[in-house]
């Protein structure tokens, strides 16, 4: 069985003319794709039925990562306000801050976010890329000494550091059973001679990440955003496009993309993978059950 058998369609560019696309998230209630253009300071939706891209909000507080919660509402990582915010699914243009400080100090620039649906906790990464210049936020000094993965609990409005064991945490994704969390480390961007560009897997114990171990080293480019299907197959961004890894974190295929990939997500039945890449959004149809056997 070959990887090509799982590819049902050609790669299709469905939205273009952007600056730096990010934060791909599927809105199940409207059957649309939500995504950010970080450098344009805007958010959009793409409708696969009409093939139309619609502006949601501009300015967006330099929105980056987005995640659709189990109730349909959306959590967004904002570089501008250095926070994670909540958007009602029926009014995506408006967002209220959920958390912006840890121990009285402003966060760096939250980048990617996921929900652990079994307990409703929200996990996010906080690298400095939104405060190093005015391109993706507002240039500012870091108040938190370090870049961490955080766990926010809406039930009691608490925020804790889940792990300090990643130099520059960026993309993150839970395994289907939510027992482990995979985090992308792209510290090579800041430390070219000694930085990292790999994926680490952690065991999830309540609000902590334990037993971090290297599971995949990205050879070309850096790992950024990623997603996982219901079978545990991982789809990770890289300079080569999308790397497809099986449950044992073995490379089983690649989806070449003509632009630098930032993130990806599936539609509701995991038949279409949407990919944000530099100035464009792409999609491709996949047969996930075939990939699960590889």
C-alpha positions in Angstrom: 0.0 0.0 0.0 1.5 3.3 -1.1 1.0 6.9 0.2 -0.3 7.9 -3.2 -3.3 5.6 -2.8 -4.5 7.8 0.1 -4.4 11.0 -2.0 -7.8 11.5 -3.7 -7.3 14.9 -5.3 -4.7 17.3 -6.5 -3.6 20.1 -4.2 -6.0 23.0 -4.7 -5.3 26.7 -3.9 -8.6 28.0 -2.6 -7.7 31.4 -1.2 -4.8 33.7 -2.1 -3.6 37.3 -1.9 -2.7 37.2 1.8 0.6 37.9 3.6 1.1 35.2 6.2 -1.8 32.8 6.7 -2.1 30.9 10.0 -4.5 29.5 12.5 -6.5 27.1 10.3 -9.7 25.9 12.3 -12.8 24.2 11.0 -16.1 25.8 12.0 -18.5 22.8 12.2 -21.7 24.9 12.7 -21.2 26.8 9.4 -19.0 24.3 7.6 -16.4 26.9 6.9 -12.7 27.3 7.4 -11.5 30.1 9.8 -8.0 31.4 9.4 -5.8 34.3 10.3 -3.5 36.5 8.2 -1.1 37.5 11.0 0.9 40.1 9.2 -2.2 41.7 7.7 -3.8 41.8 11.1 -7.0 40.2 9.9 -9.1 37.1 10.1 -11.1 35.3 7.4 -13.5 32.5 6.6 -13.4 30.3 3.5 -16.6 28.6 2.3 -16.0 25.5 0.3 -19.5 25.5 -1.1 -19.2 29.0 -2.7 -15.4 29.0 -2.8 -15.6 32.6 -1.3 -13.2 34.1 1.2 -14.9 36.6 3.6 -13.2 39.1 5.9 -14.3 38.4 9.5 -12.4 41.2 11.3 -9.6 43.8 10.6 -7.8 44.6 12.8 -7.7 41.3 14.6 -5.2 42.2 17.3 -2.7 40.2 15.2 -4.6 37.0 15.7 -2.5 33.8 15.1 -3.6 30.4 16.2 -7.3 29.5 16.4 -9.1 26.5 17.9 -12.8 25.5 17.8 -13.9 24.4 21.2 -16.3 21.5 21.8 -19.2 24.0 22.2 -18.4 25.6 18.8 -16.9 28.8 20.2 -13.4 29.8 19.2 -10.3 30.4 21.2 -7.7 32.7 19.5 -4.1 33.5 20.2 -3.6 37.2 19.9 -0.1 38.7 19.5 -1.4 42.3 19.7 -3.0 41.9 23.1 -0.6 39.2 24.2 -3.5 37.0 25.3 -5.8 34.1 24.4 -9.3 35.3 23.7 -12.8 33.8 23.3 -15.0 34.4 20.2 -18.7 33.4 20.1 -19.4 31.2 17.1 -22.2 33.5 16.1 -20.1 36.7 16.4 -16.5 35.8 15.4 -15.6 39.5 15.0 -15.8 40.2 18.7 -13.4 38.7 21.2 -13.0 38.9 25.0 -9.7 38.2 26.8 -9.5 34.9 28.7 -6.0 35.3 30.0 -3.2 37.8 29.4 -0.9 37.5 32.4 0.9 34.9 34.4 1.9 35.8 38.0 1.1 39.4 37.2 3.4 39.5 34.2 2.2 39.9 30.6 2.5 36.8 28.4 4.9 37.0 25.4 2.7 36.3 22.3 0.5 33.2 22.5 0.9 31.3 19.3 -1.1 28.0 19.1 -3.9 26.6 21.2 -5.9 23.4 21.8 -8.6 22.1 24.1 -8.5 19.0 26.1 -12.1 18.1 25.6 -12.2 15.5 28.4 -11.9 18.2 31.1 -12.3 21.5 29.2 -8.8 22.8 29.9 -7.1 25.0 27.2 -3.5 24.6 26.4 -1.3 27.1 24.6 2.2 28.0 23.6 3.8 31.3 24.3 6.9 32.0 22.1 8.1 35.6 21.6 7.5 36.1 17.9 4.8 38.7 18.3 7.0 41.0 20.3 10.3 40.8 18.5 9.1 43.3 15.8 6.1 45.2 14.7 5.3 42.8 11.8 3.2 40.3 13.8 2.4 42.4 16.9 4.0 45.2 18.8 7.7 45.2 19.5 8.2 44.9 23.3 10.4 43.5 26.0 9.4 40.1 27.4 8.1 40.2 31.0 8.1 36.4 31.4 11.6 34.9 31.6 11.1 31.9 29.3 8.7 30.5 26.7 6.4 27.8 28.0 3.4 25.6 27.4 0.5 26.8 29.6 -2.7 25.2 30.8 -5.7 27.4 31.4 -8.7 26.1 33.2 -11.9 28.1 32.5 -13.7 26.4 35.4 -11.7 28.3 38.0 -9.9 30.9 35.8 -6.5 29.4 36.7 -3.3 29.4 34.7 -0.3 27.1 35.3 2.9 26.4 33.4 2.5 22.9 32.1 6.1 22.4 31.1 9.3 24.4 30.7 10.9 21.6 28.8 10.7 23.2 25.3 12.9 26.1 24.2 10.5 27.7 21.7 7.2 25.9 21.8 5.0 26.5 18.8 2.4 24.1 17.4 0.8 21.6 19.6 -1.8 18.8 19.3 -3.4 16.1 21.6 -3.4 12.5 20.7 -7.0 11.2 20.0 -7.2 9.7 23.5 -5.8 13.0 25.0 -3.3 11.0 27.1 -0.3 12.7 25.4 0.5 16.1 23.9 2.9 16.7 21.0 4.7 20.0 21.0 6.8 21.5 18.1 10.1 23.2 19.1 11.4 25.6 16.5 14.2 27.3 18.6 16.6 27.0 15.6 14.9 30.2 14.4 16.4 32.1 17.3 19.5 30.0 17.8 20.7 28.9 14.4 23.9 27.2 15.7 22.4 25.3 18.6 18.6 25.5 18.3 16.1 22.7 17.8 13.5 21.8 15.2 11.8 18.7 16.4 8.6 17.3 18.0 8.4 16.2 21.6 5.7 14.0 23.1 4.6 14.5 26.7 2.4 12.5 29.0 -0.6 14.5 30.3 -1.0 14.3 34.1 -3.9 16.6 35.2 -2.5 20.1 34.2 1.1 19.1 33.8 3.2 17.7 30.9 5.6 15.0 32.0 8.2 12.6 30.5 9.0 14.7 27.5 10.8 12.7 24.8 11.9 13.4 21.2 9.7 11.7 18.7 10.6 13.3 15.4 13.4 15.5 14.0 12.4 17.7 11.1 15.1 17.8 8.5 14.0 20.5 6.1 12.8 23.8 7.6 11.0 23.9 10.9 7.9 22.3 12.5 5.1 24.8 13.0 1.4 24.0 13.2 0.0 20.5 13.0 -3.1 18.4 13.3 -3.9 14.7 14.0 -6.8 12.6 12.6 -8.9 10.2 14.6 -6.6 7.3 13.9 -3.6 9.1 15.4 -1.9 10.0 12.1 0.0 13.3 12.4 0.2 16.0 9.8 3.0 18.5 10.4 4.2 21.6 8.6 7.8 21.7 7.2 9.8 23.3 4.4 8.8 20.3 2.2 5.1 20.9 2.8 3.1 18.6 5.1 4.9 15.6 6.7 2.6 12.7 7.4 3.7 10.5 10.4 2.0 7.4 11.6 1.2 6.6 15.3 4.8 5.4 15.8 6.0 8.8 14.5 7.5 7.2 11.3 7.3 9.2 8.1 4.9 7.6 5.7 4.5 10.4 3.2 4.8 14.0 2.2 2.3 16.5 0.7 4.4 19.0 -1.3 3.1 22.6 -1.1 4.6 25.4 -3.2 4.7 27.9 -0.3 6.0 27.8 3.2 3.5 25.9 5.4 2.4 27.3 8.7 -0.5 25.1 9.8 -3.2 22.7 8.8 -6.6 21.2 9.9 -9.3 18.8 8.7 -12.9 19.4 7.9 -15.5 17.7 10.1 -15.4 14.2 8.5 -11.6 14.3 7.9 -11.9 14.0 4.1 -10.3 17.3 3.3 -7.1 18.7 4.8 -6.8 22.5 4.7 -3.3 24.0 4.7 -2.3 27.6 5.5 0.9 28.5 3.6 2.4 32.0 3.3 0.1 33.9 1.0 -2.5 31.2 0.3 -4.8 28.5 1.7 -4.8 25.1 0.0 -6.8 21.9 0.4 -6.4 18.3 -0.6 -8.7 15.3 -0.2 -7.3 12.3 1.7 -8.4 8.8 2.7 -7.4 8.7 6.4 -8.4 5.0 6.9 -5.8 4.1 4.3 -3.1 6.2 6.0 -4.0 4.6 9.4 -2.9 1.2 8.0 0.5 2.4 6.9 
